[in-house]
Amino acid sequence: MKLAVIGGSSYYTPHLIEALNASDLNVEVVLNGRTEEKLKDVARVCGNIAGEKITVLATTNLKEALDGADYVLQQARIGGMQKRAEDERFPLELGLIGEETIIPGGASLAVRTLPYLEEFAQILKLVAPKAKVLALTNPNNMVIDYFNRYLGVQAIGFCDLPTSLIKGVVKALTGKDEDLSAIWPKINFKYYGLNHLSFLGELNYQGRDVNIVELAPKLGLDPLLIETLGLLPVAYLRYYYYTAAVYNKAKASSTRGEVLYKNEAKLQAEYKKSEGEKPEALKERAVPWYKDVVVPFLKATRGQTKAIVVTKNQGALADLSPDSVAELPVVIEKGEITRIEQGKMPEVIRGLIVSVSSSERLIVDGIAKRSKRIFRQGLLSHPLIREVDKAEAVLQEIKRINQISWL
């Protein structure tokens, strides 16, 4: 197969090549990036570590990279880590949570990213209309929604949070690290939510119901919260359930974007002197999404597996509209997905999920229509903002950071 990796100049792309090496797939990987020197450095390392079944090519030409692709891994980060750092810092100065995918930071990232996807989609339809798009690009909910509702591209979003939670549950139960391929046949659950806003419930492992309250401390979770919810949340729910504590800690320390921006400078220097060897600094950041999510999907082109992906809801979650996005358990067979119906969400989480879904949908509509009013509606309706003066202050900061004329 031909796999085009858009944003392939990411310093972490060698982890993808290592995951492909272990898969026994025969793949031509075409790395695409906009900075020729950086792409050259990354491609040299990727080519050196590629196994005999993996061919690595590189080009700064997007059309050339996409031409004839069977699969496209979209992992472009528009604005790089520098803009991520800005997205995560400005909300803190306004008394709000700062995180790159959660609004307000996620709205700033969306303003940069969604218009870029328009050009990408045009070229994709021209040279690889049958290619399947697998998106790691954030903010993932809004990226997938924009692809589906406005660009006519049936993209699927990936994140390692759901699988990390599931693997964590199994390790807490058994004391062992297990691959997902071994876990899926032994575990059953309900899964409700959106990317970075999801919950695991009705958990059964090897035929036995799991006491999640007893399990909570082993997962680093508060038993009181878990007993109250009756569900296990992914890590990002701390922004909603411990808002003040998270804010106070973040205000007094570096943001994740600021840390990664500094790390990238270190990585850049190591790539330059590595002479094609994998830089040691790559070990400093865990990158599980290639091994646990992306490559299993590609392997399912000739088999079957389960996964949790961001995709069009189509009734799988009864409380969200069919054309909304949701993060859903699916069966993947020969590259096609079948959604596993989850039914109605528990009342304790329904309002939060529906409100965030509506907020993000409005922001997508605002960007698509270049409507300041609709964009502000999306900000105002988000549960972490809620106040009109804060919504307007956020809008003005997003306009300043991204130099957006229509805001």
N, C-alpha and C positions, 0 to 999 in steps of 0.2 A: 504494500500500500504506500501511497504518497501522503505524508503528514506534513502540512505546512504549519510552522510555528510562528505566529505573528507576535512580535515582542520577544523573538528568539535571542535577542542580544542581552536578555536578563542574565546577570552573573550567576543565577541559580539554575540555568538551563542544563548544565552537566548532570544534575540529579535526574532529569528526564531521560537522558541517554543511558544512565546506569539502570534505571527502571526498565527501559526497553531491552537492554542487554539481558536482563533476567527473565524476559517474557517469552523468548523463543519466537518472537515475531520477526518477519522480514520487512523492514521499513526503510523507505527513503525519506529522510528528515531534511526539510528545507527550512533553514533558520532565516527569518526576516527581521531586520531591525533598521532603524532610521539613521543611526550613527555608525558610519562605516568602520571606524577604528575599533570601537567597542565590539561590534559584531565580529570583526576579524579575530579579536582576542578570544571571544567566547567560542567561536566556531573552531578555532584551532584546538582548544582543550576538548571540545565535544568530539571532534574527529579523532583525536588521539585515544580517547577512552572508549570509542564505539567498538562493539563487537563485530564479528565478521558478517552478521546479518543486518547490520545497521549502517546505512550510508548517510553521511552528513554533508550537506551543501549549504551555501549561504548566499544571500543576495539582499541588497537594500531596495530592490525593485518589488513593490507589493504585487503587481500584476504577474510578474515572473514567478514569485513564490507561490501564488495561489493557482496558477495555471495547471489544470488537470489534477488538483488535489482530491484525494478521497475523503480526508479528514483535515479539519483546520483547528488547531489549538490557538485560541485567541487569548493571549496573556499580556497584551500591551498595557503599559501603565502610562497614561497621558500626563505629562508634567513631572514624571519621575518621583523619586523620594523627596526631593526638595519641596515640591508642591504638596505631597502628602503631609510633610511636616507642617506646612502652613495651614492645611485643612484641619489638622488636629490641634493646632495652637490657638487659632482665632476664637473658636467657641469657648475655650476656657477663659478668655479675656471678657467674654460676655456672660459668664456665670453658667455656661452650659457644658455638657459632656463633649469631649473632643475625641473623635474616632473616625477613621477614614471611610467607613461604610455606613455608619449610623448618622442620621441627620442630626445636626446641620453639616458636619464634614462630608457626609455622603452626597449631599446635594451639590456641594462645590465640586467634588470629583465627577459627579454626573454631568454637570454643566460643561466640563472639559471633554468628557469621554463620549457621550452620546453623539454629538455632532461628528466626531472622528469616525464613528461606526457607519455613518451615512456613506462616506467614500469607500470604506471597506466593503460594505454590502453591494454597492454598485459594481465594483470590480469582481467580487465573488460571483455574482449572478452572470457576469459576462464570460468568465473563464473557467468557472468550476460550479455550475448551477446545481449539481447533484451532491456536492460535498456536504458533509455533516459538520456543523460548527460546535465545538466544545469550548466553553468559555470559562476561563479563570479570572478574567478581567473584572474588577470591581468598579462600582457597587453592583454586585452580581444580580440582585433582584431587578434593579432598574435596567441593567444591560440586557437581560433576557426579555423583559417586558418590551423594551424598545425594539429589539430584534423582531419579536413576534407581532406586535400591534402596528408598528410603523414601517418596518423595513422589509417585511415579508420573508424573513429568514428564520427557520425553525431551529433555533439554537438551544443548547442544553447547558446549564451552568453546573459547575463543580466546586465543591468546598470540602476540606478535610475535617471540619468540625463534627459533622454527624458520625463519621467513621471513627474519629478519635474518641468520641464519647462511647460508642459501642465497644471499641477495643478496651477502653478504660474500665467499662463495666465487667467485661469478661476477665480482665486481669485482676480486678478487685474480688471477683468470685472464686477464681481458680489459682491466683498467684502466678499465672503464666502469661507471657506474650504470645498471642496467636495471630496468624494471618487471617485476613477477612475471608478468604476462600474456605478456611476451615470453620469460621464462625457462623457464616450465613445459614448452613443447614441446621444449626443447633439453637438458633435464637428466633423468637417471635416478639413483636411489639407493635404498638401504634406510634405514629410519628406525625406531629402536628406543627405546621408553621411555615416560616419563610427563611431564607438564608440569613444566618446570624440571629435568628429569632425563632427557635424551634425547641420542641419538647419531646421526650421519650416517655411513653406510658404503656401500661398493661404488659409489663416486661416478663417474659418467660424464657428460661434457659434450660435446655435439655429436659423439657417437660415439667419443670418446676417454676412456680411463680417466684419472682425475685422480690425480696423485701427491700425496697429502695431507700427507706429511712435508715435501716441498719447499714446500708451500703454507702450512704452519703459521706461520712467522714473519710472513707477510703478514696473517695473521688474529690476530696477537697471542697465538699459542698456542705452547707448549713442544714442539719437535720430538721430544724424548725421550718425552713423554707420548703424542704422536700415533703415534709409531713403535711404542710399547708396546701401545697400544689397537688400532691399525689402524682407528681411527674418529675422527671429529671430534665433540667434545662441545659442547653449548651452554654459554654462559658460566657458568651456575650450578653446573657440575660443579667449579668451583674450590673450592667449599665442602667437597667430598669428597676431592679429590686434592691440595689444598694447605691442609688444615684449619688447621694450626698457624700458617702464614704469614698466612692470611686473618684468623684470630682475633687475632693480635698487632696487625695493622694496624687492625682494627676497634675493638679495646679502647682504642686510643690516639686515636681520632678520632670524629667525629659519625657516627651511623648514617644510612642513607638516609632513614629515617622522620623523624629529627630535622631533616635538611636540608629535606625537603619540607614539614614542618610550618611551618618559618620562611618558606619560599617562599609558602605559602598565605596567610600574614598579609600579605605583599607583594601578592599577587594580589587579595586582598579589598579592599585600599586602592585598587588600580588600577581594579578593576571599579567602585568607587563614583564615581570621578572621570572614568571613561571616557565617560560619557554615551552608552553603547551602542556605542562603538567597541571593536574588539578590543584588549585590553590588550597592551602591548609585552612584559610579563613572560611571556606565553605562549610566546614564542620561546625561553625559557631551558630548556625541557624538551621533548625529542623525544617525539612521541606517534604512533608509526608504526602502531599496531594498527588504527585506523579505516581508513586508506587501504589497508593491505596485507592485512587479514584480514576485517574486518567488512563493509565495502562490497563487496568482491568476492563474498562469500557472497550478499549481497542482489541483486547483479547477476545471479548465477547462477539466480535465480528465473525468468529468461527465457532462459537459456543454459546454458553448462557451463563449469566451471573445475576446477582441482585446488586442494587446500588441505591444511594439516595442522591437525587439530583434536583436542580432547580429547573422547572419546566412549566409549561402552561397547565393550569389546574385541571381543567376539563372535568370538573365535578368530583375529583378525588377528595377534596375537602369541601364538605357541603356548605360551609359558612362563607366561602369565597366564591366570587363569580367565576364562571367557566373560563373566561379569557384572562383572569388574573394569573400571576405567577405564584407558585408555591414550591416549597422544598419537599419532595415526595419520595417515598420508597417505590422503586420500580423493578421490574424484571427486564433485563437487557438480553436480547437474543438476535444474533446476526446484525448487530448495530441498531436494532429497532427497540423502542421502549414500550412497555405496557405498565400503565400506572396501577398501583395497588390502592384501592379505595380505603380511605381512612374514616369516612363518615363525618359526623358533627364533632366539633372541638369541645372539650370540657369548658364549662361556663367560666371557670377561674382564669382562663387564658384567652378566651374568644375575643373579648373587647380589645385587648392589647394587640393581638395579631391583626384583627380587622382594621383597627385604626392606623397601624403602621403600613399595612398594605394600601389603604386608601391614600395616605400621605404620599407614599412613594409613587403611586399611580398618578397623582396630581402633579408631582414634580416632573415625571416623564412627559405628561401632557403639556406642561408649561414649556419645557425645553423643545418639544416637537413643534409646538405652535408659536414659539418665541413670544410667549405671553407672560409678562411680568405679574399680572394679577393671578393667573392660575398657579404660577410658581410660588407666589406668596401664600396662596391657599394651601399648597402642599406643606410649606413650612409651618403655618399656623396650626394645621390639623395634626401635626406630629406630637405625640404625648410628652416628649422631652422639651418642647418649646411652648406651645399653647397660648402665649401672650403676643398680642399684635405688635407691640413695640419691639419685643425680642425678634419676632419674625422679620420685621423690617430692618433691624440692625444686622441680622444674619444675611439678608438679601444684599445689603449694601457692602458687607465684607466680601461676599462671594463675587459681587461685581468688581470690586477693587482687585482681588487676588487674581481673577481670571480675565479681567479687561473685557467684559461682555457688554456690548453696546445696547442690547435689547433689554437688559435688566434695569 
